[in-house]
Amino acid sequence: MQLVQLANFVLDNLVQSRIGFIVFFHCWQRDESLQFAQQFIKPIHPILVYHQFVQMKGVQDWSNLELSYMGHLQPTLGIYVDIKCDQAQELLEEASRAQLYNQHYHWLLHGNQSVSEFYVMFAPFNISIDADVSYVREEFQDTNSSVLYAVYDVYNNGKIIGGQLNMTGSHEMACDPNECQKIRYLSSLQKRSKYGNREQLTDVVLRVATVVTQRPLTLSEDELIRFLSQENETHIDSLVRFGFHLTLILRDQLHCKMKFIFSDSWSKSDVVGGSVGAIVDQTADITATPSLATEGRLKYLSAIIETGYFRSVCIFRTPHHAGLRGDVFLQPFSPLVWYLFGGVLSLIGILLWITFYMECKRMRKRWRLDYLPSLLSTFLISFGAACIQSSSLIPRSAGGRLIYFALFLISFIMYNYYTSVVVSSLLSSPVKSKIKTMQQLAESPLTVGLEPLPFTKSYLNYSRLPEIHLFIKRKIETQAMNPELWLPAEQGVLRVRDNPGYVYVFETSSGYAYVERYFTAQEICDLNEVLFRPEQLFYTHLHRNSSYKELFRLRFLRILETGVYRKQRSYWVHMKLHCVAQNFVITVGMEYVAPLLLMLICADILVVIILLVELAWKRFLTSPAFHP
């Protein structure tokens, strides 16, 4: 064996692959190993390669292969195997059972077998699509001391799902004791990236875990696929169908077949059962239905791409009897401004009384009034001017008219500012409820209904938030026997529309479509929303050790770059309601008018009481008992 030439080839291969650690499984003689190691000490490339030699002769048990010989902290470890050795077959079989043919190991399988012989030997092994395996075929040259090495890229699209072994010729290198030269390419492999050469999965059937909540699983597979493939009624299982259509696009890109595994839930617990459990126990290769990336799931799964936004809300219309807004008539001015304005009006009332007094007592007779107004009358005149009301009493003197001029000017400025603020407040967005959190909702007397979704029930069972526990105690447990506690989205939305104060909990991606269908633009603006659970993103998941992780990531990235993802998401997922208040006139409701009517009634009652007191007092003064 020409070990010097082989050492030069291995060094050149490690440099091209950017790997600095390698383990040699060989059956060489001691002097041959020393000769090989000396070439590594004085390499043709000025790099330092850490290497370890494992003599295969005498090894009877290759169990715990990775733990015993391949423990490392490097991203990729180089492994050289001399397949001419007798123990090489057992080593390769154990590596297959341990699933070590993956992207974390750079395998160099060296021998002089023909391509067909190597194919027959290696075809039964469990090798993945992300495997970094090269078969190095050695050919001696008779004319000189150089050795020709033909390199073949070896991978499988998925042995357990029908994949066949693929061998693609890469290049040939001629190595002599001094250097290695690439003499020719065996294909166009060098023009493409690793996954550019493996982008077609024509020989496999991918197993896809899919959730269906709105159709019974007793239906045939064709009927379920037909339902998921439909593009109408996007509000029914919208997230499920959105993920399904993205998976169909992925299938077209990979030119593969798919077998859909249907379930009626994401999981029974965090990582057990449902579509998530199928990925965890590796009975499925990918999820078509997006799911939450929880802490427990990320121990077993990898999130590939964001495929939706999970948002559950509680919607309700403000009850007609709730929140009378009498304060809107006091809001334009702060209390201090109201106090100062009242003080100015009182001062002007006093000045007016002094003016009328002086005109009646000190001025000429033709300027005098027929009677002297009381102080209460001048206060009433001042208050009437503030309300933009005229007065039948007008001072005759210049000073008195200046007081009137100042009074009406101040009243004009205050009145215009006040009315503009009040009108804008009354004609702005409708009155909203003060209920903004789940705790406030749980403590309110409002009736609650929920959409019967698996993840909503799971959240109620496993949430540790105290406000959710309070919500369950006061709103769920008290309606345990109520058959209308769990209502379909359409019925729940209609009940919200027809019963102000009724609260309905639903998932926005599907429920918003019913709101837009049954609510007018004004009614949409009237809605109150309380976030039922923290907003979270949905992701398409693979198993953490899946060999398709990088391939699927690149394909989904392509879908994202071309805009197909955005188009599909905007079609299937509704994330917010649009309130267009400019398209209609908002009428002032009783929540604003009721305080005014109440003030008027109270004033009328007070007037009647005062009138009765005055009549009683006058009768008392005119009674014979008062004049003995």
MOURUR-V761979 format. One record per run of one state. SS is the DSSP state (a for helix, b for strand, c for the rest). FROM is the first residue (numbers start at 0). TO is the last residue. If there is no record, write none. Layout:
BEGIN
((SS | FROM | TO) (SS | FROM | TO))
END
This chain:
BEGIN
((c | 0 | 1) (a | 2 | 16) (c | 17 | 19) (b | 20 | 25) (c | 26 | 28) (a | 29 | 40) (c | 41 | 48) (b | 49 | 54) (c | 55 | 63) (a | 64 | 68) (c | 69 | 75) (b | 76 | 81) (c | 82 | 86) (a | 87 | 96) (c | 97 | 103) (b | 104 | 110) (c | 111 | 113) (a | 114 | 121) (c | 122 | 130) (b | 131 | 139) (c | 140 | 145) (b | 146 | 155) (c | 156 | 157) (a | 158 | 160) (c | 161 | 163) (b | 164 | 174) (c | 175 | 178) (b | 179 | 184) (c | 185 | 187) (a | 188 | 190) (c | 191 | 203) (b | 204 | 210) (c | 211 | 219) (a | 220 | 228) (c | 229 | 236) (a | 237 | 253) (c | 254 | 255) (b | 256 | 262) (c | 263 | 272) (a | 273 | 279) (c | 280 | 284) (b | 285 | 286) (c | 287 | 289) (b | 290 | 291) (c | 292 | 295) (a | 296 | 298) (c | 299 | 299) (b | 300 | 309) (c | 310 | 310) (b | 311 | 316) (c | 317 | 324) (a | 325 | 328) (c | 329 | 333) (a | 334 | 360) (c | 361 | 363) (a | 364 | 366) (c | 367 | 373) (a | 374 | 385) (c | 386 | 396) (a | 397 | 425) (c | 426 | 436) (a | 437 | 442) (c | 443 | 446) (b | 447 | 449) (c | 450 | 452) (a | 453 | 461) (c | 462 | 464) (a | 465 | 478) (c | 479 | 484) (b | 485 | 485) (c | 486 | 487) (a | 488 | 497) (c | 498 | 501) (b | 502 | 506) (a | 507 | 517) (c | 518 | 519) (a | 520 | 525) (b | 526 | 530) (c | 531 | 534) (b | 535 | 542) (c | 543 | 547) (a | 548 | 560) (c | 561 | 562) (a | 563 | 571) (c | 572 | 579) (a | 580 | 582) (c | 583 | 588) (a | 589 | 621) (c | 622 | 627))
END
